[in-house]
Structures are given as C-alpha cells and as structure tokens.
Amino acid sequence: MTLLLLGLFIFLGIHFLPSFPGLRDSVVQRIGLNPYRVFYSLIVLTGLFFMIYGFALARQEDWYPLYITPFWMRHLAMTLLLPVFILVFAKFIRGNIAKWTKDPVILAVKIWAISHLLVNGEPYSVALFGGFLVWAIWARISLKKFNRKNTETEEFPHALRNDIISVVLGVLLYGLFVWKVHTLLIGMPILT
C-alpha cells in the first residue's frame, strides 16, 4: 500500500497547488506558464501511475476490511454514480448544471468518492477514495475562498440544450461503465 499512498500524496499534493494562487503564480513567474504546465502534467502522471499500480498491488494482498456494509448499499452507490457522469460532461458542455453546481467536477469527485466509500471498506479503498474526498472538499472551500471562476455570474448560450446533451451523454457513459467499462478498466464487475 506504500506505492498507493505515495501516488496519492503526489497526485493530490500537486492538485492542492492551485488552491494557493500566490504560490502557483510565483512558480509560473519563475519558470514560465508552459514549463509549469509540463512540470505539473509530469507530476500528475507520475502520481497517477503510482496510485494505479499501488492500488492494483494492494488489492492482491489480504486486508481485513475496516467496515462491511450491507449488500443493498451497492444499489445506493450505483444510483449515486449516475450524476457523476452527467456532472463531468456538464463541466465541458457548459449550461445550467455548471452554473448551479459552481464546479461540476469537484461535486462529481465528492459523489464518486462517497459512493465508493459506501461499499469498499478495505484500507486501500478507504485511503484512495477518502483522499479524493478530502481533496474535493478542500478544492470547493478554496474555490469559494478565492472566488476563482465563479459560474454563478456566467451566461451560457444554449444552456438548456447543453444540459440535455450532458444528461444524455452522461447516462450513456454510465450505462457503458455499468455494463463493461468498469470491469475492463478496474477489473471489478459492477453487475454480479
């Protein structure tokens, strides 16, 4: 689980940097915007690699679960995950959903993390999903504190159409994940 924790530390650690605009701006001033983006991306990819590889290794070991939830909780978790896909599309296909949620991806990460914590009590799962939940809560607080990119005042042309597109694409992708993609990517079938 050491690699998983190292990956989380690297991946989430670099994602905390934008929460401190002064620090980020000073780094950009020193090295330039494009080198900052390259450096940031390399760190993110490194953290992601360690996180994925560490999670895969941790799953192969015998861990005593920290908690066990009833079977019906899986249905609740699956239901909670549906808006996650819609919210991710709403981040990029801007409409009322983006306006109402302030930052759809941060909300999506919170829901994703909570839904997985509802059904995964193994220490490595709690570390992974709990880490992302802590980051998402911090990111939302930071967004509000520094008033970064407030969507409340933005106007989105074709907002209703964009919301419908986000919902349709989100539901389709959710269906694919439930059907096969989660099994292919994560190695754990949802429908058993």
MOLINLIN-V291208 format. One record per backbone hydrogen bond with DSSP energy under -1.0 kcal/mol. NH is the residue of the N-H (numbers start at 0). CO is the residue of the C=O. Records with the same first field share a line. If there is no record, write none. Layout:
NH->CO, CO
//
This chain:
4->0
5->1
6->2
7->3
8->4
9->5
10->6
11->7
12->8
13->9
14->10
18->15
19->16
23->19
24->20
25->21
26->22
27->23
28->24
29->25
30->26
31->27
35->31
36->32
37->33
38->34
39->35
40->36
41->37
42->38
43->39
44->40
45->41
46->42
47->43
48->44
49->45
50->46
51->47
52->48
53->49
54->50
55->51
56->52
57->53
58->54
60->57
65->120
72->69
73->70
75->71
76->72
77->73
78->74
79->75
80->76
84->80
85->81
86->82
87->83
88->84
89->85
90->86
92->88
98->94
99->95
100->96
102->100
106->102
107->103
108->104
109->105
110->106
111->107
112->108
113->109
114->110
115->111
116->112
117->113
119->115
125->121
126->122
127->123
128->124
129->125
130->126
131->127
132->128
133->129
134->130
135->131
136->132
137->133
138->134
139->135
140->136
141->137
142->138
143->139
144->140
145->141
147->142
158->155
161->157
162->158
163->159
164->160
165->161
166->162
167->163
168->164
169->165
170->166
171->167
172->168
173->169
174->170
175->171
176->172
177->173
178->174
179->175
180->175
181->176
183->179
184->180
185->181
186->182
//
